[in-house]
Structures are given as structure tokens and as C-alpha cells.
Amino acid sequence: DISFDYLKLNIAPLPLLHHEVIITEGNLDDADIDMLIPESKDTTKTVVGWKILLKDFEINKSKLALRLPNIAPMKADIENVALEHFWLDFDKPEFSASRITTHNLDYTFDEISINKICLDADSFMFRTIEKNDSSENELKLNVKKLSLQADSYGLNIDSMRGNILLAGNKLKLSKFNVTTPYSQLSGN
């Protein structure tokens, strides 16, 4: 289900034979999006081949619900998100951006709520890696600036910068600096 009050797109010519959609510039305002990407039951490994590139895209005052296979549902209340060179590859699944900025984003993932997320990251990538009979999700993020509030968990971050790699149940932080109301942590 998708509903919105305003959508403006500048779209490159659609090379449908290549299964690629390129949106050079766009705005989405006052939207309510509920997206379900079902787990594939296709044993033939059919390749869909569709990729979407948003070169310069902004989302304002919108709601997004995203449900992916083997991952708890994610919900976001968006005041403002700006994306540069955002790729969405439906075959892998994988999405990435060369730059992402948010202002006052509220995010819920599996009963965890994080509020007032302000982010400026110059690279972002999420993908699922197939391993034998299982899969593992991987998130890479190069944070230039981040602040957030998770009051119900006692975690408020006044500022953070650094590189984040989250793969399966492993977390790696490098070149990072985190400041909370009561502490500061730096590392390499």
C-alpha cells in the first residue's frame, strides 16, 4: 500500500530491457508506505534483474514500514531524509547510498525505538550474504555525524562519528568517537 499527497520525479528514459529504473531527481512528501519483500520460494534461482537508482531523492513528513525476510519489521516516521546515489537491487537484496542525511527520524525495529535520529553518512550499504543453507545480514555505514535518543533504554548519543560494520552478530567500530550526556568514548 502506498499513499502520498505529493510526488515529483525526473526519470531518465526507462531501459526496460536492462531492468533498471533511474530517477535523477525526486521528492516524496506526506507518504504512507508499507513495503513487504517476501522470502523467495523459487528453487530455480530465477533472476529478476530489477535495480532502482535514486540519484538525488528527498523524503519529507512520511511514514515507512519495511518487512524483509528473516528480519524483524522496521518502521520509520520521517521528518526529512535525503539520499544521493541510492541503489536498490531486488535480486540480492541489497541497497546502498553514497550519502544519506536524516533530520529527526523516529525508527522502530523489533520493539526497539530510537528517536530524533540526525545522521550525516557518506556511505551506507545493507545486504544479505548467502552462506551454505543460511543467510547473514550485513550493514556498513561511514558516519560523519550522528545524534539520537533512545530514552526508554537510557541511551542518548549527543554526537558520534566513525565507521560501523554490523555482520550477523558481530559489531566492528573503527575511527570512532561517541559522546553521550555523561561520557566520551574513542577508538580505532
Secondary structure, 3 states (H helix, E strand, C coil): CEEEEEEEEEECCCCHHHCEEEEEEEEEEEEEEEEECCCCCCCCCCCCCCEEEEEEEEEEEEEEEEECCCCCCEEEEEEEEEEEEEEEECCCCEEEECEEEEEEEEEEECCEEEEEEEEEEEEEEEEEEEECCEEEEEEEEEEEEEEEEEHHHCEEEEEEEEEEEEECCEEEEEEEEEECCCCEEEEC
